[in-house]
Amino acid sequence: MLGFIDLNWNQDLSLWPHDPIVQKTDQFSGGADHFLQIVEETVKWSKTIIGETPYTIVAGYSMGGLFALYTSYRSALFDAIVCASGSVWYPDFYEYATAHSMKRQPRSIYLSLGKKETNTRNPYLQKTASIMEKLETFYHRLHIPCIFQWNPGNHFADADLRLAKGIFWSFQEMNKK
C-alpha cells in the first residue's frame, strides 16, 4: 500500500484549471496529470522492490476520489478504482468521463457518498449524488462492475472506513473472475 502526503489537494488533484468553487481561496490549477506521473513512477518503482502484485487499486477520498476515477482515462496501470466521496461535481468531469475512452477498462469501480453530502447551498456540490448515479449507470453500460454505496453522515464522516470498504469490495469483485 502506497500513500502520498503533503499534497495540495486543489492543485495536485484538479483535472484542469478552474476558478474557485467551494471556497474563495481554492486554487484549481489542473495538476492531476503531473501528479499521475509521480504516482505511476512510484508504483512501478515499488514493484521492483516487492515484485508484481495480482492487482493494483487506486483509491482516493474527496478530490482524491475524483483523481482515482480520472486515472482510468489517463493510465492503464490500475485494475480497480475506489472513489469515496469523490468530487465528481468538478466542472465538466461527467462530460469528460462519458466522452473519452479509458486507457484500459478497470475490473471494477466503487463509488460512495455520505447521505448528508448534497445538503448544501453550493450548486456544484448539490449535483454530486446525481452525477455518481449517472456514472454508475454509464459504467454498467460499459460492462464494468460498478457499485454506488450510500454512507451515513456528511463529507467528513469515516473517511478511512469508506476507503477500506471500497478496497475490500474491489478485492471481492476481482476475485470473482
C-alpha positions as a Markdown table, in Angstrom:
| # | Residue | x | y | z |
|---|---|---|---|---|
| 1 | Met | 0.0 | 0.0 | 0.0 |
| 2 | Leu | 1.4 | 3.4 | -1.0 |
| 3 | Gly | 0.2 | 6.6 | 0.4 |
| 4 | Phe | 1.0 | 10.2 | -0.6 |
| 5 | Ile | 1.3 | 13.0 | 1.8 |
| 6 | Asp | 2.0 | 16.7 | 1.6 |
| 7 | Leu | -0.5 | 17.1 | -1.3 |
| 8 | Asn | -2.1 | 20.4 | -2.2 |
| 9 | Trp | -5.4 | 18.7 | -3.0 |
| 10 | Asn | -6.8 | 21.5 | -5.2 |
| 11 | Gln | -3.6 | 22.0 | -7.1 |
| 12 | Asp | -2.3 | 18.4 | -7.4 |
| 13 | Leu | -5.6 | 16.6 | -7.9 |
| 14 | Ser | -7.6 | 19.0 | -10.0 |
| 15 | Leu | -8.0 | 17.8 | -13.5 |
| 16 | Trp | -7.8 | 21.1 | -15.3 |
| 17 | Pro | -7.7 | 24.8 | -14.2 |
| 18 | His | -10.9 | 26.3 | -12.8 |
| 19 | Asp | -12.0 | 29.3 | -10.8 |
| 20 | Pro | -12.7 | 28.7 | -7.1 |
| 21 | Ile | -15.8 | 26.6 | -6.4 |
| 22 | Val | -16.1 | 25.6 | -2.7 |
| 23 | Gln | -14.0 | 28.3 | -1.0 |
| 24 | Lys | -12.8 | 31.7 | -2.4 |
| 25 | Thr | -9.2 | 30.5 | -1.8 |
| 26 | Asp | -9.5 | 27.4 | -4.0 |
| 27 | Gln | -6.7 | 27.1 | -6.5 |
| 28 | Phe | -7.6 | 24.6 | -9.0 |
| 29 | Ser | -4.5 | 24.6 | -11.2 |
| 30 | Gly | -5.0 | 21.3 | -13.1 |
| 31 | Gly | -2.0 | 19.4 | -11.7 |
| 32 | Ala | -3.6 | 15.9 | -11.9 |
| 33 | Asp | -1.6 | 14.8 | -15.0 |
| 34 | His | 1.7 | 15.8 | -13.4 |
| 35 | Phe | 0.8 | 14.0 | -10.1 |
| 36 | Leu | -0.3 | 10.9 | -12.0 |
| 37 | Gln | 3.2 | 10.7 | -13.5 |
| 38 | Ile | 4.6 | 10.7 | -9.9 |
| 39 | Val | 2.1 | 8.0 | -8.8 |
| 40 | Glu | 2.9 | 5.8 | -11.9 |
| 41 | Glu | 6.6 | 6.1 | -11.3 |
| 42 | Thr | 6.2 | 5.3 | -7.6 |
| 43 | Val | 4.0 | 2.3 | -8.3 |
| 44 | Lys | 6.4 | 0.9 | -10.9 |
| 45 | Trp | 9.4 | 1.5 | -8.6 |
| 46 | Ser | 7.6 | -0.2 | -5.7 |
| 47 | Lys | 7.1 | -3.3 | -7.9 |
| 48 | Thr | 10.8 | -3.5 | -8.5 |
| 49 | Ile | 11.2 | -4.0 | -4.7 |
| 50 | Ile | 8.2 | -6.1 | -3.8 |
| 51 | Gly | 7.6 | -7.8 | -7.1 |
| 52 | Glu | 4.5 | -7.9 | -9.2 |
| 53 | Thr | 1.2 | -7.9 | -7.4 |
| 54 | Pro | -2.0 | -9.5 | -8.6 |
| 55 | Tyr | -3.9 | -6.2 | -8.5 |
| 56 | Thr | -3.2 | -2.5 | -8.4 |
| 57 | Ile | -6.0 | -0.5 | -6.9 |
| 58 | Val | -6.1 | 3.3 | -6.9 |
| 59 | Ala | -8.2 | 4.7 | -4.1 |
| 60 | Gly | -9.0 | 8.3 | -3.1 |
| 61 | Tyr | -11.2 | 10.4 | -1.0 |
| 62 | Ser | -12.8 | 13.7 | -2.0 |
| 63 | Met | -10.5 | 15.3 | -4.6 |
| 64 | Gly | -8.5 | 12.1 | -4.3 |
| 65 | Gly | -11.6 | 10.1 | -5.4 |
| 66 | Leu | -12.0 | 12.3 | -8.4 |
| 67 | Phe | -8.4 | 11.8 | -9.2 |
| 68 | Ala | -8.8 | 8.0 | -8.9 |
| 69 | Leu | -11.6 | 8.0 | -11.4 |
| 70 | Tyr | -9.6 | 10.2 | -13.7 |
| 71 | Thr | -6.6 | 7.9 | -13.7 |
| 72 | Ser | -8.5 | 5.3 | -15.7 |
| 73 | Tyr | -8.8 | 7.7 | -18.6 |
| 74 | Arg | -5.1 | 8.6 | -18.4 |
| 75 | Ser | -3.3 | 5.4 | -17.4 |
| 76 | Ala | -3.6 | 1.7 | -17.9 |
| 77 | Leu | -1.8 | 0.9 | -14.6 |
| 78 | Phe | -4.8 | 0.3 | -12.3 |
| 79 | Asp | -7.1 | -2.7 | -12.1 |
| 80 | Ala | -9.7 | -1.2 | -9.8 |
| 81 | Ile | -10.9 | 2.3 | -8.9 |
| 82 | Val | -12.2 | 3.4 | -5.5 |
| 83 | Cys | -13.8 | 6.9 | -5.5 |
| 84 | Ala | -15.0 | 7.6 | -1.9 |
| 85 | Ser | -16.9 | 10.8 | -1.5 |
| 86 | Gly | -15.3 | 11.8 | -4.8 |
| 87 | Ser | -15.5 | 15.4 | -6.1 |
| 88 | Val | -17.3 | 14.2 | -9.3 |
| 89 | Trp | -19.0 | 17.6 | -9.2 |
| 90 | Tyr | -15.8 | 19.1 | -10.7 |
| 91 | Pro | -16.8 | 21.2 | -13.7 |
| 92 | Asp | -17.1 | 19.2 | -16.9 |
| 93 | Phe | -15.9 | 15.9 | -15.3 |
| 94 | Tyr | -19.1 | 14.0 | -16.1 |
| 95 | Glu | -18.9 | 15.2 | -19.7 |
| 96 | Tyr | -15.2 | 14.2 | -19.9 |
| 97 | Ala | -15.8 | 10.8 | -18.4 |
| 98 | Thr | -18.6 | 9.9 | -20.8 |
| 99 | Ala | -17.0 | 11.4 | -23.9 |
| 100 | His | -13.5 | 9.9 | -23.5 |
| 101 | Ser | -12.2 | 6.3 | -23.6 |
| 102 | Met | -10.4 | 4.7 | -20.7 |
| 103 | Lys | -6.8 | 3.7 | -21.3 |
| 104 | Arg | -7.8 | 0.2 | -20.0 |
| 105 | Gln | -11.1 | -0.7 | -18.6 |
| 106 | Pro | -10.8 | -1.3 | -14.9 |
| 107 | Arg | -12.0 | -4.6 | -13.4 |
| 108 | Ser | -14.3 | -2.7 | -11.0 |
| 109 | Ile | -15.3 | 0.8 | -9.9 |
| 110 | Tyr | -16.5 | 1.6 | -6.4 |
| 111 | Leu | -18.4 | 4.9 | -5.8 |
| 112 | Ser | -19.6 | 6.1 | -2.4 |
| 113 | Leu | -21.1 | 9.2 | -0.9 |
| 114 | Gly | -22.3 | 10.3 | 2.5 |
| 115 | Lys | -26.1 | 10.8 | 2.8 |
| 116 | Lys | -25.7 | 14.4 | 4.0 |
| 117 | Glu | -23.1 | 15.5 | 1.5 |
| 118 | Thr | -25.5 | 17.1 | -1.0 |
| 119 | Asn | -27.3 | 19.1 | 1.7 |
| 120 | Thr | -25.5 | 22.3 | 0.8 |
| 121 | Arg | -26.2 | 25.6 | -0.9 |
| 122 | Asn | -23.3 | 25.2 | -3.3 |
| 123 | Pro | -24.9 | 24.3 | -6.7 |
| 124 | Tyr | -21.8 | 22.3 | -7.7 |
| 125 | Leu | -21.8 | 20.1 | -4.6 |
| 126 | Gln | -25.6 | 19.6 | -4.8 |
| 127 | Lys | -25.0 | 17.6 | -8.0 |
| 128 | Thr | -22.6 | 15.0 | -6.6 |
| 129 | Ala | -25.2 | 12.3 | -5.9 |
| 130 | Ser | -26.9 | 12.6 | -9.3 |
| 131 | Ile | -23.6 | 12.5 | -11.1 |
| 132 | Met | -22.5 | 9.4 | -9.2 |
| 133 | Glu | -25.8 | 7.7 | -10.1 |
| 134 | Lys | -25.3 | 8.6 | -13.7 |
| 135 | Leu | -21.7 | 7.4 | -13.6 |
| 136 | Glu | -22.8 | 4.1 | -12.1 |
| 137 | Thr | -25.2 | 3.6 | -15.0 |
| 138 | Phe | -22.7 | 4.7 | -17.6 |
| 139 | Tyr | -20.0 | 2.2 | -16.3 |
| 140 | His | -22.6 | -0.6 | -16.2 |
| 141 | Arg | -23.2 | 0.1 | -19.9 |
| 142 | Leu | -19.5 | -0.4 | -20.4 |
| 143 | His | -19.8 | -3.8 | -18.6 |
| 144 | Ile | -17.7 | -2.6 | -15.7 |
| 145 | Pro | -18.7 | -4.0 | -12.3 |
| 146 | Cys | -19.6 | -0.8 | -10.5 |
| 147 | Ile | -21.5 | 0.0 | -7.3 |
| 148 | Phe | -22.6 | 3.2 | -5.8 |
| 149 | Gln | -22.9 | 3.0 | -2.0 |
| 150 | Trp | -24.5 | 5.5 | 0.4 |
| 151 | Asn | -22.9 | 6.0 | 3.8 |
| 152 | Pro | -24.2 | 7.7 | 6.9 |
| 153 | Gly | -23.0 | 11.2 | 7.6 |
| 154 | Asn | -21.5 | 14.2 | 5.8 |
| 155 | His | -18.4 | 14.5 | 3.8 |
| 156 | Phe | -16.1 | 14.3 | 6.8 |
| 157 | Ala | -17.5 | 11.2 | 8.4 |
| 158 | Asp | -15.5 | 8.0 | 8.5 |
| 159 | Ala | -13.2 | 8.7 | 5.5 |
| 160 | Asp | -10.8 | 5.8 | 6.4 |
| 161 | Leu | -13.7 | 3.4 | 6.8 |
| 162 | Arg | -15.2 | 4.4 | 3.5 |
| 163 | Leu | -11.9 | 3.9 | 1.7 |
| 164 | Ala | -11.5 | 0.5 | 3.4 |
| 165 | Lys | -15.0 | -0.6 | 2.3 |
| 166 | Gly | -14.2 | 0.3 | -1.2 |
| 167 | Ile | -10.9 | -1.5 | -1.3 |
| 168 | Phe | -12.5 | -4.6 | 0.3 |
| 169 | Trp | -15.3 | -4.6 | -2.3 |
| 170 | Ser | -12.8 | -4.2 | -5.1 |
| 171 | Phe | -10.8 | -7.2 | -3.9 |
| 172 | Gln | -14.0 | -9.2 | -3.7 |
| 173 | Glu | -15.0 | -8.2 | -7.3 |
| 174 | Met | -11.6 | -9.0 | -8.8 |
| 175 | Asn | -11.5 | -12.4 | -7.1 |
| 176 | Lys | -14.9 | -13.3 | -8.7 |
| 177 | Lys | -13.2 | -13.6 | -12.1 |
